[in-house]
Amino acid sequence: MKFLITGGAGFIGGNYCHIMPDKYPNDTFVCLDALTYAGNMETLADVLTKPNFKFIKGDIRDKNFIFELFAKEKFDIVINFAAESHVDRSIEDPGIFLESNIIGVQVLMDACRKYGIKRFHQVSTDEVYGDLPLDRPDLLFKEDTPLHTSSPYSASKASADLLVMSYHRTFHLPVTISRCSNNYGPYQFPEKLIPLMIQKAQRKEALPVYGNGANVRDWLHVYDHCIAIDLIVRSGKDGEVYNIGGHNERSNLQVVKTILKTVGASEDLITYVKDRPGHDRRYAMDPTKIETELGWKPVYNFDTGIIQTIKWNLENKEWLDHVESGEYTKWMERYAK
Ligand SMILES: NC(=O)c1ccc[n+]([C@@H]2O[C@H](COP(=O)([O-])OP(=O)(O)OC[C@H]3O[C@@H](n4cnc5c(N)ncnc54)[C@H](O)[C@@H]3O)[C@@H](O)[C@H]2O)c1
C-alpha cells in the first residue's frame, strides 16, 4: 500500500516515519511537509535513505499542488499529521491555525474524494473536549464527550474533526479520527513543556511554570501514539473516533520536578509565571475503546518514558542546538541540491 504522511517532518509524524518504513517494508511512505518553523528535515535524516520512503516539500492548503500529487502518486492511505500545533502561538495569531488545520484538511479530503483512497485518517487531540475539573479524578474524556474548546488551536482541531465526520456522512469518505493526549519523546520541538524544561534544567536556567503548576495533562510516549495510529488505520472502522491515552496524569509541576531530579538540578530553578489565558485545567482520556476493539496497549508508562526522553535530549545536543540556532532551516540548501 502507498501512504501519504503529511506533517512528517514534525514531532509525531517524524516519529511515525522512523518506525513504519522498517516495520512494513512492502509499503511505500511519501512524506509531505511544508517545513514551517516546526518542520525539521534533520529529524528525517536517517529515514531518507530507506528505499520505501521519500520526502516532498509542499503545503496541504495548496489545492493545485495537492491534486496533482494525488493524481500522480495514487495513494491508498492518507494520514494527516500536518497542523499548526502550539497553543500559545494560536493565542498570538489564530489565522494560520484556521488555514492549515481546517482548510488544509478540506483540501486533502477533496483530493481523497476525487482520486479515491482506502482511508483518510485525521490525527486529532484530546484538547477538542475542553478541560475537566481538577477535583473530579473520576471524570475522563470518552469518544462521545461533547466537543468544547478553549483555544484557537483546539477550536481549529475540533472544526477539522467535524468536517471529517461530515465528509464521511455526506460523501461516504472512509475516514477515522484519533484523539490523543499530550505526547512526549524524541524529536519534540523545544517550545513544548518537556523538552523546554529538560534544556533549561541541564543549563541550570530558570524553569518557567504557568500559574501554580497545578494543571494536569495525561502524558503518552510518542511511540505508543504512532502504534495506536497504525492500528486504527489498518484495523479501525470507517467513521469512528478512537481516544488514545495511557492513564499517566501528572500536574505540570510534577513533570518539572521529575525532570529536575533526573537531571540533577535544584527545584529552586522553578519560576512561576503569569498563567496562559483560558488555560485548560485537566485532560484525561478513557482509551477503553481502542484497547478492547483493537488490542492497543502502551509499552511506556510515564516513569520509563520520561527517563528515555531525558536521555534522548541529553544525547542529541546537535539536533537541539540546530533547532535553537535556526541551522535546521538550512537543511534543504545544504542537502537537497
Ligand atoms: N504534540 C502533541 O502532544 C499532540 C497531541 C495530540 C495530537 N496532536 C496532533 O498531532 C499532529 C502532529 O503534532 P506535532 O506535535 O507533531 O506537531 P508539530 O508542530 O511538531 O509538526 C507539525 C508538522 O506539520 C507541518 N505543517 C504545518 N502546516 C502545514 C501545512 N499547511 N502543510 C504541510 N505541512 C504543514 C509542519 O511543518 C510540521 O512539520 C497535529 O495535528 C496535532 O494537532 C499533537
The ligand as a Tripos MOL2 file, in Angstrom:
@<TRIPOS>MOLECULE
LIG
   44    48     1     0     0
SMALL
NO_CHARGES

@<TRIPOS>ATOM
      1 N1          2.1290   17.1530   20.3220 N.am      1 LIG1
      2 C1          1.1080   16.6470   20.9960 C.2       1 LIG1
      3 O1          1.1760   16.4660   22.2150 O.2       1 LIG1
      4 C2         -0.1650   16.2580   20.2850 C.ar      1 LIG1
      5 C3         -1.1380   15.5410   20.9790 C.ar      1 LIG1
      6 C4         -2.2900   15.1320   20.3080 C.ar      1 LIG1
      7 C5         -2.4540   15.4350   18.9650 C.ar      1 LIG1
      8 N2         -1.5090   16.1570   18.3050 N.ar      1 LIG1
      9 C6         -1.7180   16.4170   16.8600 C.3       1 LIG1
     10 O2         -0.7520   15.6430   16.1750 O.3       1 LIG1
     11 C7         -0.3530   16.3010   14.9710 C.3       1 LIG1
     12 C8          1.1550   16.4550   14.9440 C.3       1 LIG1
     13 O3          1.5590   17.2010   16.0890 O.3       1 LIG1
     14 P1          3.0930   17.5260   16.3500 P.3       1 LIG1
     15 O4          3.2580   17.7400   17.7950 O.co2     1 LIG1
     16 O5          3.9330   16.5370   15.6480 O.co2     1 LIG1
     17 O6          3.2020   18.9400   15.6110 O.3       1 LIG1
     18 P2          4.4810   19.6770   15.0360 P.3       1 LIG1
     19 O7          4.1600   21.1220   15.1220 O.co2     1 LIG1
     20 O8          5.7290   19.1610   15.6390 O.co2     1 LIG1
     21 O9          4.5070   19.2160   13.4950 O.3       1 LIG1
     22 C9          3.5730   19.6640   12.5460 C.3       1 LIG1
     23 C10         4.1770   19.4800   11.1640 C.3       1 LIG1
     24 O10         3.1960   19.9060   10.2080 O.3       1 LIG1
     25 C11         3.8390   20.7010    9.2160 C.3       1 LIG1
     26 N3          2.8380   21.6240    8.6680 N.ar      1 LIG1
     27 C12         2.2030   22.6430    9.3150 C.ar      1 LIG1
     28 N4          1.3580   23.2700    8.4690 N.ar      1 LIG1
     29 C13         1.4520   22.6230    7.2790 C.ar      1 LIG1
     30 C14         0.8220   22.7950    6.0110 C.ar      1 LIG1
     31 N5         -0.0620   23.7790    5.8100 N.pl3     1 LIG1
     32 N6          1.1430   21.9280    5.0230 N.ar      1 LIG1
     33 C15         2.0460   20.9360    5.2020 C.ar      1 LIG1
     34 N7          2.6930   20.7440    6.3870 N.ar      1 LIG1
     35 C16         2.3920   21.5790    7.4010 C.ar      1 LIG1
     36 C17         4.9630   21.4210    9.9570 C.3       1 LIG1
     37 O11         5.9820   21.8430    9.0670 O.3       1 LIG1
     38 C18         5.4270   20.3390   10.9210 C.3       1 LIG1
     39 O12         6.4440   19.5360   10.3420 O.3       1 LIG1
     40 C19        -1.0880   17.6400   14.9660 C.3       1 LIG1
     41 O13        -2.2130   17.5130   14.1330 O.3       1 LIG1
     42 C20        -1.5160   17.8510   16.4030 C.3       1 LIG1
     43 O14        -2.7060   18.5720   16.4640 O.3       1 LIG1
     44 C21        -0.3640   16.5650   18.9310 C.ar      1 LIG1
@<TRIPOS>BOND
     1     1     2 1
     2     2     3 2
     3     2     4 1
     4     4     5 ar
     5     4    44 ar
     6     5     6 ar
     7     6     7 ar
     8     7     8 ar
     9     8     9 1
    10     8    44 ar
    11     9    10 1
    12     9    42 1
    13    10    11 1
    14    11    12 1
    15    11    40 1
    16    12    13 1
    17    13    14 1
    18    14    15 2
    19    14    16 1
    20    14    17 1
    21    17    18 1
    22    18    19 2
    23    18    20 1
    24    18    21 1
    25    21    22 1
    26    22    23 1
    27    23    24 1
    28    23    38 1
    29    24    25 1
    30    25    26 1
    31    25    36 1
    32    26    27 ar
    33    26    35 ar
    34    27    28 ar
    35    28    29 ar
    36    29    30 ar
    37    29    35 ar
    38    30    31 1
    39    30    32 ar
    40    32    33 ar
    41    33    34 ar
    42    34    35 ar
    43    36    37 1
    44    36    38 1
    45    38    39 1
    46    40    41 1
    47    40    42 1
    48    42    43 1
@<TRIPOS>SUBSTRUCTURE
     1 LIG1         1 GROUP 0 **** ****
